[in-house]
Amino acid sequence: MNGADTAWIITATALVLFMTLPGLALFYGGLVRARNVLSVFMHCYAIACLMSVLWFGFGYSIAFGPGTGGLWGGLSKAFLTGVDADSLSGTLPEILFFAFQMTFAIITPALIVGAYVERVGFGFVLLFSGLWMLVVYAPVVHWIWGGGMLADGGIFGETGVRDFAGGIVVHETAGLAALLLALFLGPRRTTTTPPHNPGYVMIGAAMLWVGWFGFNGGSQLAADGGAAMAITVTHLSAASASLAWALWEKVKFGKASLVGLVTGTIAGLASITPASGFVGPVEALVIGAVAGVLCQEAVHLFRVKLRVDDSLDVFAVHGVGGYLRYDHDRGVRGGHLDGAAWRSRGGRDLDRGGDRGADQARRPRDTAAGEPRHRDRGARPRGAWRAGLRRRLLRRAGLRLHFAARLRRGRAVSFSGGIHENRQGLSRRSQCAGHAHPRRRGDQEAWR
């Protein structure tokens, strides 16, 4: 056992758990509507608890057991049979290696929450996440990291698949599962609701950025120069992708947004994950820059063109990032988190930046008619859809929006059209006529 390696992996284990609790929970919680924040928090927290128990019972054995068929590791290490404080895995205590890999098993199903958020019940979340981890995630881990059919000496010969920190194992599997769930569940009634709290999104993304140092750097399983290089290229790729995403938003829509900037961060972190142990700083900058543009275009393609309601764009960031790395790095592939650049159905981009974040893209004009081209519902004026959505939401919630707390010339006008006199008992008409109508006694008592 190596003391330095052990100390570093203990730290990395805490960092990766920090990515889910509370990093991912805050990131997703800020992107959804306010009424769904607590459900997202509960989903992420419950998944962390359930995956921990299942990984202890069966997941670790399926992934890293001494299976001989190349498909799964068997159940010989179920419930950590034969593993104690003195067991070693390389230079690490095996119990520490178990805990480190458990944090990966926690965050991977939690990523998929972004695909079905606001659409499923709590029971479905637990049932699907548990079965998916045991049936999909754990066997794939065995194929690539556990000496299975895709590892060195497997079906690809002496040199197998190179996946340093979870490109295929974490990001591709989560992205594909998110896409299939989105297709199965179908679209929501409303897909244009902006994130309720971009501040949560930024805080969650910052926590994910810090935690990713343990995710990629810890995958070296040693405290050496390889871990340091993995951390460095991870940071550079995230910075490059953030700038590329924001610049591409500025070029396309005229304004960069906070949510777009931090989504670019996640795209860059995801893109470098499988290659972080094999590339240098220059390559990391290139991978991040390309990922920032390509993943943003993928969001628009799937959400607007193909009408796939992947709620928080899990597949657009993860799956597409995996394809990018497979093509560029010749076998080094992967993808990650959810991103969330929100797009409306009519080709109008809602870039959630600043305080409110609702920036509408310019649309081309019809040169023949000389009028703007509108997608549906006839020639509606610009912004009418937003006012209609606001009215429907207010009616559904049973609220009355008062355009005041200010009284204007003796009248307070409510959203529903009601008119109220002010405390001096003057209506607007009477003020204009130069005389006042005294209030009735009952009204005076009510105002007092």
C-alpha positions, -999 to +999 in steps of 0.1 A: +000+000+000+012+035-009+003+062+016+004+091-009-018+073-034-042+063-006-045+099+007-051+113-028-079+087-036-096+094-003-097+131-013-109+122-048-136+100-035-150+130-014-147+153-045-167+129-068-194+125-042-195+163-039-203+165-076-237+148-069-244+161-035-249+190-038-233+200-072-255+182-096-286+187-075-281+225-075-273+225-112-305+206-122-325+224-095-318+258-109-328+247-145-363+235-136-394+254-126-395+266-090-422+241-080-400+212-090-368+221-072-374+200-041-383+169-063-350+172-081-331+175-048-350+145-035-343+124-067-305+131-065-303+124-028-324+092-029-304+080-059-271+085-040-285+064-011-299+036-033-269+033-055-246+031-024-266+001-011-269-017-045-232-011-053-223-027-020-246-056-025-242-065-061-228-037-083-192-040-073-191-077-078-207-075-112-182-048-123-150-059-108-155-096-099-133-123-114-157-132-141-143-154-170-169-148-197-160-112-204-197-101-199-199-097-162-179-103-130-202-127-113-214-125-077-183-138-059-177-104-043-213-097-035-216-077-002-178-074-003-172-110+004-135-116+009-127-079+011-113-064+043-091-036+055-059-055+044-070-064+009-052-045-018-061-033-053-028-022-068-012+002-044-046+010-028-067-007-001-095-025-020-121-010+003-110+024-009-111+014-045-147+001-038-157+035-023-141+055-052-159+035-078-192+037-058-192+075-063-191+069-101-221+045-097-239+073-078-235+101-102-241+082-135-279+074-128-282+109-113-272+124-147-302+107-163-326+126-140-322+156-164-340+137-192-372+129-173-373+157-147-408+171-141-424+141-158-421+110-136-429+100-100-405+092-072-411+054-074-402+053-111-370+071-104-359+046-078-370+015-098-354+026-130-322+039-115-316+007-095-323-017-124-303+004-148-273+005-126-273-033-122-282-043-157-264-016-178-238+004-159-221-024-139-217-048-169-203-019-190-178-011-163-167-047-163-163-047-201-139-018-201-124-014-166-129-048-151-110-069-177-140-077-198-145-081-235-136-045-244-105-043-223-069-052-233-068-087-247-105-087-255-124-086-288-102-058-301-070-076-295-040-067-274-050-030-271-086-026-260-108+005-255-091+035-239-115+052-216-095+070-189-122+084-166-156+073-179-164+085-215-183+053-224-188+040-189-204+071-175-213+096-202-223+075-232-244+051-212-262+080-194-267+100-226-282+071-245-305+061-216-316+098-214-324+098-252-344+066-250-364+078-220-371+111-236-385+094-267-405+070-246-421+096-223-429+121-251-428+159-249-441+179-221-470+204-225-447+234-220-411+232-231-402+269-231-402+276-193-370+294-184-347+283-155-362+296-123-328+304-107-297+308-129-277+315-097-283+278-086-271+267-120-239+287-117-232+275-081-239+239-091-217+241-122-188+256-101-191+227-077-191+202-106-159+219-119-141+215-086-153+179-081-142+170-116-106+172-105-113+142-083-133+125-111-105+127-137-074+131-115-085+103-092-089+080-122-051+078-124-053+059-091-020+073-080-006+106-067+019+113-095+024+134-126-003+117-145-029+128-120-016+164-121-017+164-159-053+150-159-064+179-135-046+205-157-062+194-190-096+191-173-094+227-162-082+240-195-108+222-215-136+236-193-123+271-196-120+268-234-155+253-239-171+280-217-156+308-238-164+290-271-201+285-260-205+321-250-188+334-282-210+312-304-241+325-285-230+360-291-225+353-329-258+336-333-282+354-309-265+387-302-260+380-265-242+355-243-260+341-213-250+329-178-267+295-183-250+291-217-216+300-202-218+274-174-233+248-198-202+252-219-182+245-188-200+212-184-196+203-221-158+209-218-155+189-187-175+160-203-155+161-235-121+158-219-131+131-194-122+100-215-090+116-229-077+134-198-051+108-192-038+107-228-036+143-241-017+175-233-028+211-226-029+222-263-051+192-272-074+200-242-079+236-255-089+223-289-113+196-275-130+221-253-134+247-280-149+222-305-172+208-278-185+242-268-198+248-304-208+213-313-228+206-282-246+239-285-256+230-321-266+195-309-290+211-283-307+231-311-308+201-334-325+177-309-347+203-292-359+224-321-354+204-353-361+168-341-385+179-313-369+155-288-379+167-253-348+157-234-357+181-206-322+193-196-303+182-228-285+152-213-280+135-246-271+166-266-241+172-243-231+137-233-238+116-264-226+142-289-195+148-269-188+111-270-190+111-308-167+141-310-140+124-290-143+091-308-137+108-341-110+131-330-090+109-306-094+076-325-111+056-299-110+079-269-146+087-265-172+098-239-197+125-229-211+140-198-238+159-179-267+174-187-263+207-201-291+230-205-294+255-232-330+260-236-347+263-269-383+271-279-403+252-305-406+281-328-369+286-335-367+314-309-339+309-285-344+316-248-309+323-236-313+325-198-286+350-189-285+379-166-313+384-141-342+371-161-326+356-192-350+358-220-333+369-252-351+363-284-331+356-315-337+377-346-357+361-373-352+366-410-378+387-429-398+375-458-384+396-486-414+390-508-441+401-483-419+425-463-431+410-431-415+388-404-420+351-409-438+334-380-437+297-375-472+288-364-505+303-353-508+330-380-491+363-379-488+369-342-468+400-330-434+395-316-436+386-279-473+377-280-465+341-272-448+352-240-477+373-228-501+344-235-480+320-216-479+344-187-517+347-186-522+309-188-497+303-159-514+330-138-549+315-144-537+280-136-521+291-103-552+311-094-533+344-090-542+380-097-513+401-109-517+436-097-501+462-119-494+483-089-487+483-055-488+518-070-520+538-073-523+558-105-544+589-104-568+574-079-571+539-095-552+507-090-557+485-121-555+447-117-545+422-143-582+410-144-594+444-153-608+454-119-608+491-109-604+503-073-606+539-059-578+553-039-578+563-003-589+599-010-620+586-027-612+602-061-618+584-093-597+593-124-627+608-141-636+630-112-601+643-109-601+652-145-634+671-140-620+690-110-643+677-083-644+648-059-670+622-049-669+614-012-668+578-002-696+560+014-693+555+051-687+517+047-658+523+023-642+548+047-644+523+075-629+496+053-599+517+044-593+525+080 
